[in-house]
Amino acid sequence: MYIKEFFKPIKNDLNREEIQLTKYKACKMYLLQSQIPQLFKITFTNSINMLQIQINKLIQQKKLFLFQNIKSFLIKIQNISSLLKIKKILIKAKTQLTTYQLKNKKKQVKN
């Protein structure tokens, strides 16, 4: 009914152009208003999709970051284990050296 009123024939020729222009603007506004929910839905859906994509990127970056942290942690563990191996070797070498020194002292005392 609202749109039907716009398309009634205009009887007054004096303001005919102005009235037609007003009707055109009103129709345009009405069509825009009717499309706003759909446009809003599209932009809202697009923004949700964009957010989801950004969240997925952040999650992957976080996973990558966590992976890098785990990798560096494993490297640290390997370094620690190699240090422990070196420490064991040094302790073994020290004990062998001390036993050798003790044997040499005993030999020197005997001589």
C-alpha positions as a printed NumPy array, in Angstrom:
array([[  0.   ,   0.   ,   0.   ],
       [  2.894,   2.329,   0.805],
       [  4.411,   1.942,  -2.68 ],
       [  1.023,   2.119,  -4.442],
       [  0.579,   5.678,  -3.186],
       [  3.769,   6.687,  -4.973],
       [  2.553,   5.504,  -8.309],
       [ -0.832,   7.277,  -8.287],
       [ -1.171,   9.638, -11.229],
       [ -0.203,  13.224, -10.455],
       [ -3.042,  15.678, -11.154],
       [ -1.209,  18.93 , -10.516],
       [  1.175,  19.74 , -13.376],
       [  2.872,  22.668, -11.604],
       [  4.837,  20.589,  -9.107],
       [  4.898,  17.452, -11.225],
       [  8.714,  17.287, -11.609],
       [  9.342,  18.041,  -7.969],
       [  6.802,  15.44 ,  -6.84 ],
       [  8.26 ,  12.824,  -9.196],
       [ 11.74 ,  13.571,  -7.903],
       [ 10.497,  13.24 ,  -4.331],
       [  8.773,   9.958,  -5.198],
       [ 11.944,   8.702,  -6.851],
       [ 13.999,   9.588,  -3.779],
       [ 11.418,   8.008,  -1.489],
       [ 11.348,   4.811,  -3.572],
       [ 15.113,   4.704,  -3.573],
       [ 15.204,   5.113,   0.221],
       [ 12.527,   2.437,   0.629],
       [ 14.487,  -0.002,  -1.536],
       [ 17.679,   0.774,   0.365],
       [ 15.922,   0.232,   3.674],
       [ 14.53 ,  -3.074,   2.467],
       [ 18.026,  -4.142,   1.378],
       [ 19.788,  -3.   ,   4.556],
       [ 19.051,  -6.197,   6.52 ],
       [ 20.335,  -8.29 ,   3.628],
       [ 23.404,  -6.078,   3.236],
       [ 23.956,  -6.196,   6.979],
       [ 23.644,  -9.973,   6.906],
       [ 26.182, -10.203,   4.082],
       [ 28.663,  -7.859,   5.759],
       [ 28.118,  -9.544,   9.119],
       [ 28.714, -12.969,   7.562],
       [ 31.774, -11.667,   5.746],
       [ 33.155, -10.143,   8.918],
       [ 32.543, -13.386,  10.824],
       [ 34.329, -15.305,   8.07 ],
       [ 37.217, -12.841,   8.152],
       [ 37.432, -13.175,  11.945],
       [ 37.425, -16.954,  11.63 ],
       [ 40.232, -16.782,   9.079],
       [ 42.226, -14.458,  11.335],
       [ 41.627, -16.729,  14.328],
       [ 42.781, -19.745,  12.302],
       [ 45.908, -17.853,  11.243],
       [ 46.594, -16.915,  14.858],
       [ 46.079, -20.501,  15.969],
       [ 48.485, -21.735,  13.301],
       [ 51.002, -19.071,  14.294],
       [ 50.565, -20.101,  17.919],
       [ 51.043, -23.743,  16.948],
       [ 54.116, -22.758,  15.006],
       [ 55.307, -20.733,  17.97 ],
       [ 54.643, -23.668,  20.295],
       [ 56.423, -25.979,  17.873],
       [ 59.4  , -23.628,  17.813],
       [ 59.345, -23.513,  21.615],
       [ 59.224, -27.305,  21.788],
       [ 62.025, -27.536,  19.248],
       [ 64.207, -25.117,  21.231],
       [ 63.313, -26.994,  24.415],
       [ 64.381, -30.271,  22.804],
       [ 67.614, -28.655,  21.685],
       [ 68.196, -27.484,  25.264],
       [ 67.497, -31.004,  26.523],
       [ 69.948, -32.401,  23.972],
       [ 72.509, -29.832,  25.1  ],
       [ 71.92 , -30.766,  28.722],
       [ 72.172, -34.469,  27.946],
       [ 75.373, -33.901,  25.986],
       [ 76.674, -31.834,  28.915],
       [ 75.778, -34.686,  31.248],
       [ 77.599, -37.12 ,  28.961],
       [ 80.608, -34.812,  28.949],
       [ 80.369, -34.569,  32.737],
       [ 80.29 , -38.368,  33.021],
       [ 83.292, -38.624,  30.71 ],
       [ 85.132, -35.98 ,  32.742],
       [ 84.315, -37.74 ,  36.017],
       [ 85.501, -41.029,  34.527],
       [ 88.67 , -39.375,  33.253],
       [ 89.239, -37.745,  36.644],
       [ 88.842, -41.041,  38.465],
       [ 91.198, -42.738,  36.006],
       [ 93.678, -39.902,  36.439],
       [ 93.507, -40.078,  40.222],
       [ 93.915, -43.869,  40.169],
       [ 96.868, -43.489,  37.802],
       [ 98.378, -40.831,  40.065],
       [ 97.864, -43.043,  43.104],
       [ 99.505, -45.973,  41.324],
       [102.426, -43.733,  40.337],
       [102.803, -42.49 ,  43.909],
       [102.818, -46.07 ,  45.187],
       [105.465, -46.968,  42.592],
       [107.513, -43.918,  43.6  ],
       [107.212, -44.8  ,  47.277],
       [108.357, -48.373,  46.562],
       [111.335, -47.128,  44.596]])
